[in-house]
Amino acid sequence: MNNFAAIDFETANEQPSSVCSVGVVVVRGGEVVDSFYSLIKPEPEYYRWFCRRVHGLGPEDTDRAPVFPQVWRQIAPRIEGLPLVAHNARFDEGCLKAVFRVYQMDYPDYLFHDTLVASRRCFGRTIENHQLQTVAEACGYELKRHHHALADAEACAMIALKIM
């Protein structure tokens, strides 16, 4: 796979629609050609301690952030016609569908591929687990800012280029 967009969301709480940041990395011809990151005002707008502990974001980071439709208007043209890739795509696709529903936006049926599934197929039991940072390392990529949406999307893109 040489043309795709890797995407990663972080959420503010247990609701899949509560995206509070997004990272996107666009790959064309096997090369990274674009990347995008934004904070997002989550919906519903509250933070759970366990989410904050994972990604370090809170209301002080997103109080003045744009809402999802404003952010998506910047992303949609970048990814038009491309399949989306995510590590544990069920989570990121679920977030995307949920936030589209919340804002009553028409969901364009994005095609998702999953580097977690690809990792299990490629590496099997030869690595200790199939978490993003472990798979990235197995692919020769050092993930330095795990749970920062853009850093995770970059790692996902590198994994996809290596094993998909």
Backbone as numpy.savetxt, mean C-alpha at the origin, in Angstrom:
# Nx Ny Nz CAx CAy CAz Cx Cy Cz
6.28 -9.58 -14.62 5.42 -8.40 -14.62 6.32 -7.17 -14.62
6.21 -6.36 -15.66 7.07 -5.18 -15.81 6.33 -3.86 -15.69
5.01 -3.89 -15.71 4.20 -2.67 -15.63 3.14 -2.85 -14.56
3.23 -2.06 -13.50 2.28 -2.17 -12.40 2.46 -0.98 -11.47
1.57 -0.88 -10.51 1.70 0.13 -9.44 1.61 -0.60 -8.11
2.65 -0.49 -7.31 2.63 -1.05 -5.96 1.96 -0.03 -5.05
1.11 -0.50 -4.16 0.35 0.41 -3.29 0.33 -0.12 -1.87
0.37 0.82 -0.92 0.29 0.44 0.49 -0.51 1.50 1.24
-1.39 1.04 2.11 -2.17 1.92 2.98 -1.81 1.66 4.43
-1.89 2.70 5.24 -1.88 2.58 6.69 -3.24 3.08 7.17
-3.76 2.47 8.22 -5.08 2.84 8.72 -4.99 3.40 10.14
-5.97 4.24 10.47 -6.01 4.89 11.77 -6.65 4.02 12.85
-7.51 3.12 12.43 -8.24 2.30 13.39 -8.62 0.98 12.73
-9.52 0.25 13.35 -9.89 -1.08 12.85 -10.78 -1.05 11.60
-11.26 0.11 11.22 -12.13 0.24 10.05 -11.26 0.31 8.78
-11.52 -0.54 7.79 -10.70 -0.51 6.58 -10.75 0.82 5.84
-11.81 1.57 6.04 -11.93 2.87 5.36 -11.09 3.97 6.00
-10.47 3.68 7.14 -9.77 4.72 7.90 -8.34 4.94 7.42
-8.14 4.92 6.11 -6.79 5.11 5.58 -6.27 6.48 6.01
-5.05 6.48 6.56 -4.46 7.73 7.02 -3.18 8.07 6.26
-2.70 7.14 5.45 -1.59 7.43 4.54 -1.59 6.41 3.42
-1.02 6.82 2.29 -0.92 5.95 1.13 0.43 6.18 0.46
1.00 5.10 -0.03 2.21 5.17 -0.83 1.97 4.40 -2.13
2.43 4.97 -3.23 2.28 4.33 -4.54 3.61 4.42 -5.27
4.01 3.31 -5.87 5.22 3.27 -6.70 4.81 2.72 -8.06
5.06 3.49 -9.11 4.68 3.11 -10.47 5.91 2.52 -11.17
5.71 1.34 -11.74 6.77 0.64 -12.47 6.32 0.47 -13.92
7.16 0.89 -14.84 6.90 0.70 -16.27 8.18 0.19 -16.92
8.04 -0.85 -17.71 9.21 -1.42 -18.36 10.23 -1.95 -17.36
9.76 -2.38 -16.20 10.64 -2.93 -15.18 11.42 -1.90 -14.39
11.11 -0.61 -14.58 11.81 0.47 -13.88 10.82 1.33 -13.10
11.22 1.77 -11.92 10.40 2.70 -11.15 10.43 4.05 -11.86
9.24 4.53 -12.24 9.17 5.80 -12.98 8.46 6.90 -12.20
7.78 6.53 -11.11 7.04 7.55 -10.36 6.76 6.99 -8.97
6.64 7.89 -8.01 6.20 7.50 -6.67 5.38 8.65 -6.09
4.53 8.28 -5.16 3.61 9.26 -4.56 3.35 8.86 -3.12
3.31 9.86 -2.24 2.97 9.63 -0.84 2.09 10.76 -0.36
1.10 10.41 0.46 0.29 11.45 1.08 -0.29 10.95 2.39
-0.38 11.87 3.33 -1.20 11.65 4.50 -2.65 11.87 4.08
-3.58 11.28 4.80 -5.01 11.37 4.47 -5.78 11.55 5.78
-6.75 12.43 5.77 -7.65 12.56 6.94 -8.51 11.30 6.96
-8.39 10.48 8.01 -9.10 9.20 8.00 -10.62 9.35 8.20
-11.33 8.35 7.74 -12.78 8.29 7.90 -13.16 6.86 8.27
-13.61 6.59 9.49 -13.89 7.55 10.55 -12.59 8.11 11.15
-12.74 9.30 11.70 -11.58 10.07 12.12 -11.26 9.88 13.61
-10.69 8.73 13.91 -10.14 8.48 15.24 -9.02 7.46 15.10
-8.11 7.49 16.05 -6.95 6.61 16.03 -7.01 5.62 17.19
-6.67 4.38 16.91 -6.53 3.36 17.94 -5.04 3.25 18.30
-4.78 2.98 19.54 -3.40 2.91 20.03 -2.59 1.89 19.26
-3.21 0.74 18.91 -2.43 -0.31 18.24 -2.03 0.12 16.83
-2.83 0.91 16.17 -2.45 1.42 14.84 -1.33 2.46 14.98
-1.49 3.34 15.94 -0.45 4.35 16.18 0.89 3.70 16.50
0.82 2.61 17.26 2.05 1.90 17.64 2.74 1.31 16.40
1.96 0.89 15.43 2.52 0.30 14.22 3.17 1.35 13.33
2.43 2.42 13.00 2.96 3.36 12.01 3.35 4.72 12.56
3.00 4.99 13.80 3.43 6.23 14.43 2.64 7.47 14.06
1.58 7.31 13.30 0.77 8.46 12.89 -0.38 8.68 13.87
-0.80 9.94 13.99 -1.92 10.28 14.86 -2.63 11.50 14.32
-3.64 11.97 15.05 -4.42 13.11 14.57 -3.57 14.36 14.34
-2.51 14.51 15.10 -1.64 15.67 14.89 -0.98 15.64 13.50
-0.91 14.46 12.89 -0.32 14.33 11.55 -1.35 14.55 10.45
-2.61 14.20 10.72 -3.61 14.19 9.65 -4.73 15.22 9.82
-4.70 16.00 10.88 -5.76 17.01 11.08 -5.93 17.93 9.88
-4.84 18.29 9.26 -4.89 19.20 8.11 -4.66 18.49 6.78
-4.66 17.18 6.81 -4.44 16.39 5.59 -5.68 16.42 4.70
-5.51 16.20 3.41 -6.66 16.14 2.51 -7.48 14.88 2.76
-8.74 14.93 2.36 -9.59 13.74 2.44 -9.27 12.84 1.25
-9.70 11.59 1.35 -9.34 10.58 0.35 -9.65 10.98 -1.09
-10.84 11.48 -1.41 -11.11 11.81 -2.82 -10.10 12.81 -3.40
-9.63 13.75 -2.60 -8.64 14.71 -3.09 -7.31 14.01 -3.38
-6.94 13.09 -2.54 -5.69 12.35 -2.73 -5.82 11.42 -3.94
-6.96 10.75 -4.05 -7.13 9.78 -5.14 -7.11 10.47 -6.51
-7.56 11.70 -6.58 -7.50 12.44 -7.85 -6.05 12.60 -8.32
-5.11 12.60 -7.40 -3.70 12.67 -7.77 -3.13 11.31 -8.14
-3.70 10.26 -7.56 -3.19 8.90 -7.80 -3.76 8.29 -9.07
-5.06 8.45 -9.29 -5.75 7.76 -10.39 -5.06 7.91 -11.74
-4.64 9.10 -12.16 -3.99 9.19 -13.46 -2.64 8.48 -13.50
-1.97 8.40 -12.39 -0.66 7.72 -12.33 -0.78 6.23 -12.56
-1.88 5.63 -12.09 -2.02 4.17 -12.12 -2.98 3.69 -13.20
-3.50 4.60 -13.99 -4.49 4.23 -15.00 -3.96 3.12 -15.91
-4.76 2.07 -16.05 -4.42 0.95 -16.92 -3.42 -0.04 -16.34
-2.98 0.19 -15.12 -1.98 -0.70 -14.51 -2.63 -1.61 -13.48
-2.16 -2.87 -13.38 -2.58 -3.69 -12.25 -1.92 -3.15 -10.98
-2.56 -3.39 -9.84 -2.02 -2.97 -8.56 -1.38 -4.17 -7.87
-0.31 -3.90 -7.16 0.41 -4.94 -6.43 0.51 -4.49 -4.98
0.26 -5.41 -4.06 0.36 -5.11 -2.63 0.84 -6.36 -1.91
1.47 -6.17 -0.77 1.86 -7.29 0.07 0.73 -7.52 1.05
0.08 -8.67 0.95 -1.19 -8.96 1.61 -2.27 -8.08 0.98
-2.46 -8.29 -0.31 -3.37 -7.47 -1.12 -4.78 -7.47 -0.57
-5.18 -8.50 0.12 -6.53 -8.53 0.67 -6.77 -7.33 1.57
-5.76 -6.96 2.37 -5.88 -5.80 3.25 -5.98 -4.51 2.43
-5.04 -4.27 1.54 -5.01 -3.01 0.80 -6.19 -2.88 -0.16
-6.58 -3.97 -0.81 -7.75 -3.92 -1.68 -9.00 -3.67 -0.85
-9.08 -4.27 0.33 -10.22 -4.05 1.22 -10.31 -2.59 1.66
-9.16 -2.01 1.98 -9.13 -0.58 2.35 -9.61 0.28 1.19
-9.09 0.00 0.01 -9.45 0.81 -1.17 -10.94 0.72 -1.46
-11.48 -0.48 -1.45 -12.92 -0.64 -1.70 -13.75 0.05 -0.61
-13.32 -0.08 0.64 -14.08 0.51 1.75 -14.09 2.03 1.67
-12.97 2.64 1.37 -12.92 4.09 1.34 -13.65 4.62 0.10
-13.63 3.88 -0.99 -14.45 4.26 -2.14 -15.93 4.25 -1.76
-16.37 3.23 -1.00 -17.77 3.15 -0.56 -18.12 4.32 0.35
-17.26 4.62 1.31 -17.53 5.70 2.27 -17.77 7.02 1.54
-16.97 7.28 0.52 -17.10 8.54 -0.21 -18.00 8.42 -1.44
-18.69 7.30 -1.56 -19.64 7.05 -2.65 -19.01 7.31 -4.02
-17.80 6.80 -4.18 -17.07 6.90 -5.45 -17.26 5.59 -6.22
-17.28 5.67 -7.52 -17.39 4.47 -8.36 -16.06 3.74 -8.36
-16.07 2.49 -7.92 -14.85 1.69 -7.86 -14.57 1.08 -9.23
-13.38 1.33 -9.79 -13.10 0.86 -11.15 -12.61 -0.59 -11.27
-12.85 -1.43 -10.29 -12.44 -2.85 -10.34 -10.97 -3.02 -10.68
-10.13 -2.43 -9.87 -8.69 -2.59 -10.04 -8.31 -4.06 -9.89
-7.40 -4.51 -10.71 -6.86 -5.86 -10.63 -5.69 -5.83 -9.65
-5.76 -6.65 -8.60 -4.72 -6.71 -7.59 -3.92 -8.00 -7.72
-2.60 -7.89 -7.55 -1.71 -9.04 -7.41 -1.09 -8.96 -6.02
-0.73 -10.10 -5.47 -0.29 -10.16 -4.09 1.12 -10.72 -3.97
2.06 -9.89 -3.48 3.42 -10.37 -3.30 3.53 -11.34 -2.13
2.59 -11.32 -1.20 2.59 -12.32 -0.12 2.34 -13.71 -0.70
1.35 -13.83 -1.56 1.06 -15.10 -2.22 2.25 -15.53 -3.08
2.81 -14.58 -3.82 3.96 -14.89 -4.67 5.15 -15.34 -3.82
5.34 -14.72 -2.66 6.44 -15.10 -1.77 6.28 -16.53 -1.27
5.09 -16.87 -0.88 4.84 -18.24 -0.39 5.10 -19.26 -1.49
4.73 -18.90 -2.71 4.95 -19.79 -3.85 6.45 -19.88 -4.18
7.13 -18.75 -4.15 8.54 -18.69 -4.54 9.47 -19.24 -3.47
9.28 -18.81 -2.22 10.23 -19.15 -1.16 9.79 -20.31 -0.28
8.48 -20.57 -0.24 7.99 -21.67 0.60 8.50 -21.55 2.02
9.13 -22.62 2.51 9.63 -22.64 3.88 11.12 -22.30 3.97
11.67 -21.75 2.92 13.10 -21.42 2.95 13.40 -20.12 3.68
12.37 -19.35 4.02 12.54 -18.15 4.83 11.69 -18.30 6.09
12.05 -17.56 7.15 11.41 -17.78 8.45 9.94 -17.38 8.47
9.55 -16.36 7.69 8.14 -15.97 7.57 7.99 -15.19 6.26
6.81 -14.77 5.97 6.55 -14.08 4.71 6.10 -12.64 4.94
6.54 -12.06 6.07 6.27 -10.65 6.32 7.05 -9.81 5.33
6.55 -8.62 5.10 7.14 -7.74 4.08 8.64 -7.56 4.24
9.09 -7.24 5.45 10.51 -6.98 5.65 11.36 -8.23 5.42
10.84 -9.40 5.76 11.56 -10.66 5.56 11.67 -10.98 4.08
10.58 -10.82 3.35 10.57 -11.11 1.92 11.45 -10.10 1.18
11.37 -8.84 1.58 12.22 -7.82 0.95 13.69 -8.20 1.11
14.07 -8.59 2.31 15.46 -8.99 2.56 15.84 -10.19 1.70
14.95 -11.16 1.58 15.22 -12.35 0.75 15.39 -11.97 -0.72
14.81 -10.85 -1.10 14.93 -10.37 -2.48 16.09 -9.39 -2.65
16.85 -9.18 -1.58 18.00 -8.30 -1.66 17.69 -6.84 -1.48
16.55 -6.53 -0.88 16.14 -5.14 -0.67 16.07 -4.85 0.82
16.69 -3.78 1.27 16.65 -3.41 2.67 15.51 -2.42 2.92
14.51 -2.86 3.67 13.36 -2.03 4.03 13.72 -1.28 5.31
13.93 0.02 5.19 14.42 0.80 6.33 13.31 1.44 7.16
12.19 1.76 6.58 11.13 2.47 7.31 9.81 1.69 7.24
9.86 0.45 7.72 8.68 -0.42 7.66 7.48 0.28 8.31
6.33 0.15 7.67 5.05 0.75 8.06 4.96 2.23 7.73
5.89 2.74 6.93 5.69 4.03 6.26 5.15 3.61 4.88
4.00 4.14 4.50 3.31 3.64 3.31 4.18 3.68 2.05
4.95 4.72 1.85 5.78 4.77 0.64 6.93 3.78 0.72
7.56 3.66 1.87 8.64 2.68 2.03 8.13 1.26 1.79
6.95 0.96 2.31 6.38 -0.37 2.10 6.00 -0.59 0.64
5.48 0.43 -0.02 5.16 0.30 -1.45 6.43 0.09 -2.28
7.50 0.78 -1.92 8.78 0.59 -2.62 9.29 -0.84 -2.44
9.23 -1.35 -1.21 9.65 -2.73 -0.96 8.79 -3.71 -1.76
7.50 -3.47 -1.77 6.58 -4.32 -2.52 6.93 -4.31 -4.01
7.23 -3.15 -4.54 7.60 -3.05 -5.96 8.87 -3.84 -6.24
9.85 -3.75 -5.37 11.11 -4.48 -5.57 10.88 -5.99 -5.50
10.04 -6.42 -4.56 9.69 -7.84 -4.46 9.00 -8.30 -5.73
8.03 -7.52 -6.20 7.29 -7.92 -7.41 8.23 -8.03 -8.60
9.15 -7.09 -8.73 10.10 -7.14 -9.85 10.99 -8.38 -9.75
11.29 -8.81 -8.56 12.19 -9.94 -8.37 11.50 -11.30 -8.55
10.26 -11.45 -8.03 9.67 -12.81 -7.98 8.37 -12.97 -8.76
7.84 -11.89 -9.35 6.56 -12.06 -10.05 6.76 -12.01 -11.56
